[in-house]
Amino acid sequence: KLTDELGIKAIQVGLHPRIRQSLLYTREQGWNRITYCLLINNLSEA
């Protein structure tokens, strides 16, 4: 997913609001997702 500050600005022209919302994460959600994925990946390799 993309953050509102960075990634979505490159493709926001003509996006339906529901599609735009489904592509977005807040910065906090993004960091939480990265942390979760790193934890799960490390547990699965252990």
Steps between C-alpha positions, in 0.01 A plus 500: 500500500597864468521794738304818443818709513703309244383222272138586427586842355656331198176322401212693654374657176158359421481247783158423643499590873436137608792377292725775635404411858570130443854587384588716801665433833582762758868513591419326829310221322790460259757465777273259687470287188877498442560402864240224481641358176857501632389323818299234316775442243758453776274264696430288194873462431581403861 
